[in-house]
Amino acid sequence: MRHRHPDLRRETQLPPGSFELDSYRLSRLDRRQLIRWKRLPGKGRISGVCAGLAYRFGVRPWKVRLLFAAAFVFAAVFYLLAARVVPARRRIPKDFDARTG
């Protein structure tokens, strides 16, 4: 797979001259390295989140955008359906504040 941006290298690549993959990965394990994708604001429509995810997983950005849009529509439809189908209580329970903190 050929990348359009050769200046953007994946963070999982070894630095030049290093041959010990396991020791390199273990030395890089900290909180910042648990998330291996970054936003690409110059390539994105709004803030570059979908473009960064697309670059990280090697897919086209429009596929990631379509997935996000479908998830949003599904969540909205599910919420409206639940608001229509789930019965409402007549009164708020006395322990509501204690249970929801």
N, C-alpha and C positions, 0 to 999 in steps of 0.2 A: 504494500500500500504506500503510495507516495503522498507526502504531506505538502500542502501548499506553502506552509510557512517554515522554512528550514531553520529560522532563528528561534523558533519555539520548540525546544526539545522536551521530550517526556521526562518527568522527574524520576522515573524508574530506571533510566539509563545509568550505567556505571561511568564514573569520571575517567578521563584518559589515564592509562597506566594501571588501573585497578583490575584485579582478576578474581578477587574473592567476593562473590555475589552475596553470600549469606552474611558475612561480617559487615559488608557495606549496608545491607538492609537493616541489620540489627543496630548499627550505629546511628542510623537515620530515624529510628522509631521514637518519635516523640509526638506531642499533641498536634503539631503542625503537619506532620506527615501522614496522619490517619486519613486525611482528606487529600486525595491526589489530584483533584481537578481544580482549576482556577477559572475565574470569569475571563472572558475575552471581550472587553467593552468595544474595541475597535471593529469587531466582526459581528456583534450582536445587534438585534433590532432595538432592544430597550437597554439592557444592562450587560448583555453578554453571557448570561447564565446558561442558556440553552446552547450557545456556540461553544462554551467551555466544556459542557458535558458531551457534546457531539465530538469535539476534538479528543477528549479523554477516551471515549469508547470507539472512536474510528467510524462514526456514522455521519450522515448528512445532517446539518442543523435543522432543516425543515422537518425531518422525522422526529426529532426531539421536541420541536415546537408543537407538532401535531399531537404527540403523546401528552404534553402538558395541557393542551387545549381540550383533548378528549377527557383527561382526568378531571379538569375543572367542570366540564359539562356534566359528567357522570356524578360528581359530588353535588352539584346544584340540583340536578334532577332527583337524586337520592334524598337530599334535604327537604325539598318540596313535597316529595311523596311521603316521607316520614311525618311531616307537619300535617299532612292530610289524613293519614291512616292511623297514627298512634293516638290513642285517646288522651284527653287532657284531664288533669285533676281539677276538682272544683275549688280546693283550698291548697295553699302552700303548706307542706308539712312543718311541724314545729321544730324539728331537728335539721332543717334544711341548711342553716348557716353552720352548724356544727359538723355536718357530714361533708359539706363542700368546701370548708375551710377558708 
